[in-house]
Amino acid sequence: MLHLAFKDSMLKAESVQSQTINPELLPIMPKNYRVQKKCDYAFYFHEDTQQVSDLYDALSSVGAGDVLSQTMDSNTKQRVLFSGLEVKQENGGKDEALAQLATWLAAGMENTRKLWNRSPKALHSYRDLPPMVGWTVIGHDWHTWVTFGATNIGTDRLGRNSSHIQLEIG
């Protein structure tokens, strides 16, 4: 369905469920444990359009062309991934889906922050980043999650907000 929805669009869906996230970008839990969770699909702008092709060329010319996404996959890491989608069966784990999506989005935001900080102009914190959007789909229930940077008592952190849509197919 995703591929049909994006037909003749500059947007494309990429299956990333088997791709490893760059360990340097993963959130660190207590005792320095890095969470390695993956989402099922990510969205990116396809390089077939001139505007997107020019963007990829500009990023490559400054040496950032091989670290544009949070994955270790040789092809996907060269694409700007801006979202994620985690799908579970109707009786699937809502908490597990959210954990997978949250890890994916946090790694994406960390990668974006690192790319921005390659610029000599200024260091950027999480609160400077644009929000990232993702979805968890459990059966027919779609939850939209918006992840954004925030500051809590001088410490950068990631926040989230969600909305819920239930689709009835019949």
RODO-2510 file (C-alpha; in nm, 4 decimals, decimal comma):
residues 170
     n   res          X          Y          Z
     1     m     0,0000     0,0000     0,0000
     2     l     0,2824     0,2393     0,0814
     3     h     0,4414     0,1984    -0,2590
     4     l     0,1071     0,2600    -0,4301
     5     a     0,0402     0,5669    -0,2157
     6     f     0,3715     0,7201    -0,3248
     7     k     0,3402     0,6299    -0,6939
     8     d     0,4470     0,9271    -0,9130
     9     s     0,5597     1,1126    -0,5996
    10     m     0,9013     1,2334    -0,4880
    11     l     0,8383     1,0398    -0,1653
    12     k     0,9379     0,6749    -0,1394
    13     a     0,9088     0,4080     0,1286
    14     e     1,2080     0,1911     0,2163
    15     s     1,1898    -0,1350     0,4092
    16     v     1,4472    -0,0984     0,6875
    17     q     1,3368    -0,3810     0,9164
    18     s     1,6532    -0,5826     0,8547
    19     q     1,8941    -0,2865     0,8570
    20     t     2,1193    -0,2119     1,1506
    21     i     2,1157     0,1319     1,3105
    22     n     2,4561     0,2934     1,3510
    23     p     2,5474     0,2089     1,7154
    24     e     2,6950     0,5586     1,7685
    25     l     2,3464     0,7062     1,7196
    26     l     2,1526     0,4781     1,9537
    27     p     2,0071     0,6029     2,2819
    28     i     2,2071     0,5027     2,5875
    29     m     2,0191     0,3419     2,8732
    30     p     2,1428     0,2976     3,2314
    31     k     2,4693     0,1011     3,2614
    32     n     2,5671     0,2236     2,9102
    33     y     2,3341    -0,0236     2,7380
    34     r     2,2545     0,0842     2,3809
    35     v     1,9061    -0,0079     2,2635
    36     q     1,9050    -0,1652     1,9149
    37     k     1,5458    -0,1530     1,7912
    38     k     1,4421    -0,1199     1,4297
    39     c     1,1272     0,0029     1,2620
    40     d     0,9719    -0,1544     0,9538
    41     y     0,9643     0,1299     0,7018
    42     a     1,1197     0,4714     0,6563
    43     f     1,0313     0,7483     0,4138
    44     y     1,2712     0,9513     0,2037
    45     f     1,2759     1,1905    -0,0878
    46     h     1,3647     1,0062    -0,4074
    47     e     1,6613     1,1393    -0,6009
    48     d     1,4798     1,1240    -0,9380
    49     t     1,3514     1,4801    -0,8981
    50     q     1,5908     1,7651    -0,9803
    51     q     1,5470     1,9467    -0,6497
    52     v     1,6193     1,6355    -0,4446
    53     s     1,9057     1,5318    -0,6734
    54     d     2,0625     1,8767    -0,6251
    55     l     2,0312     1,8385    -0,2471
    56     y     2,2022     1,4982    -0,2512
    57     d     2,4774     1,6373    -0,4773
    58     a     2,5350     1,9298    -0,2391
    59     l     2,5548     1,6971     0,0608
    60     s     2,7998     1,4714    -0,1219
    61     s     3,0185     1,7662    -0,2226
    62     v     3,0732     1,8586     0,1439
    63     g     3,1571     1,5002     0,2391
    64     a     2,8283     1,4086     0,4050
    65     g     2,6877     1,1867     0,1303
    66     d     2,7620     0,8558     0,3004
    67     v     2,6167     0,9366     0,6455
    68     l     2,2773     1,0861     0,5663
    69     s     2,0687     0,8336     0,7561
    70     q     2,0958     0,6419     1,0800
    71     t     2,1453     0,3033     0,9107
    72     m     2,4619     0,1090     0,8407
    73     d     2,3233    -0,0197     0,5074
    74     s     2,5497     0,0907     0,2215
    75     n     2,2575     0,2125     0,0090
    76     t     2,0129     0,3466     0,2678
    77     k     2,2727     0,5444     0,4640
    78     q     2,3067     0,7650     0,1552
    79     r     1,9417     0,8761     0,1747
    80     v     1,7848     1,1381     0,3975
    81     l     1,5272     0,9374     0,5947
    82     f     1,2762     1,1644     0,7621
    83     s     1,0229     0,9366     0,9221
    84     g     0,9444     0,5839     1,0327
    85     l     0,6577     0,3364     1,0446
    86     e     0,6299     0,0332     1,2729
    87     v     0,3583    -0,2233     1,1971
    88     k     0,2275    -0,4935     1,4302
    89     q    -0,0627    -0,7376     1,4036
    90     e    -0,3849    -0,6446     1,5817
    91     n    -0,2816    -0,8456     1,8857
    92     g     0,0773    -0,7182     1,8518
    93     g     0,2624    -0,5272     2,1175
    94     k     0,1787    -0,1574     2,1236
    95     d     0,4628    -0,0875     2,3689
    96     e     0,7132    -0,2821     2,1584
    97     a     0,6056    -0,0917     1,8447
    98     l     0,6514     0,2408     2,0226
    99     a     0,9930     0,1353     2,1567
   100     q     1,1054     0,0393     1,8068
   101     l     0,9787     0,3632     1,6531
   102     a     1,1166     0,5807     1,9344
   103     t     1,4625     0,4269     1,8968
   104     w     1,4510     0,4788     1,5195
   105     l     1,3426     0,8437     1,5490
   106     a     1,5942     0,9208     1,8272
   107     a     1,8779     0,7796     1,6137
   108     g     1,7539     0,9850     1,3175
   109     m     1,7502     1,3033     1,5227
   110     e     2,0978     1,2318     1,6603
   111     n     2,2246     1,1762     1,3053
   112     t     2,0671     1,5053     1,1927
   113     r     2,2247     1,6869     1,4890
   114     k     2,5665     1,5406     1,4045
   115     l     2,5289     1,6439     1,0398
   116     w     2,4357     1,9991     1,1425
   117     n     2,7299     2,0143     1,3817
   118     r     2,9704     1,9457     1,0940
   119     s     2,9110     2,3084     1,0021
   120     p     3,1660     2,5449     1,1584
   121     k     2,8972     2,8088     1,2248
   122     a     2,7569     2,6831     1,5555
   123     l     2,6828     2,3751     1,7617
   124     h     2,3214     2,2641     1,7556
   125     s     2,1272     2,0967     2,0340
   126     y     1,8179     1,8792     2,0078
   127     r     1,5866     2,1751     2,0583
   128     d     1,7241     2,3292     1,7347
   129     l     1,6195     2,0294     1,5256
   130     p     1,2989     2,0132     1,3237
   131     p     1,0516     1,7579     1,4609
   132     m     1,0378     1,4064     1,3167
   133     v     0,7127     1,2224     1,2556
   134     g     0,6495     0,8501     1,2775
   135     w     0,3610     0,6068     1,2962
   136     t     0,2830     0,2890     1,4823
   137     v     0,0179     0,0719     1,3221
   138     i    -0,1382    -0,1971     1,5404
   139     g    -0,4031    -0,3798     1,3390
   140     h    -0,6301    -0,0988     1,2172
   141     d    -0,5158     0,1537     1,4789
   142     w    -0,2755     0,4189     1,3521
   143     h    -0,0898     0,6364     1,6013
   144     t     0,1021     0,9407     1,4802
   145     w     0,4039     1,0320     1,6918
   146     v     0,5881     1,3628     1,6714
   147     t     0,9344     1,3654     1,8263
   148     f     1,0955     1,6992     1,9057
   149     g     1,3923     1,8365     2,0924
   150     a     1,3428     2,0066     2,4272
   151     t     1,5448     2,1320     2,7201
   152     n     1,4853     2,0199     3,0769
   153     i     1,6823     2,2170     3,3357
   154     g     1,9589     2,2864     3,0840
   155     t     1,9767     1,9271     2,9591
   156     d     1,8824     1,8349     2,6032
   157     r     1,6221     1,5635     2,5688
   158     l     1,3728     1,4285     2,3186
   159     g     1,0001     1,4698     2,3780
   160     r     0,7030     1,3142     2,2029
   161     n     0,3340     1,3701     2,1431
   162     s     0,0810     1,1426     1,9756
   163     s    -0,2573     1,1307     1,8094
   164     h    -0,4705     0,8269     1,7345
   165     i    -0,6728     0,7291     1,4269
   166     q    -0,8694     0,4065     1,3937
   167     l    -0,9370     0,2867     1,0398
   168     e    -1,2374     0,0699     0,9721
   169     i    -1,1987    -0,1393     0,6599
   170     g    -1,4986    -0,3262     0,5395
***
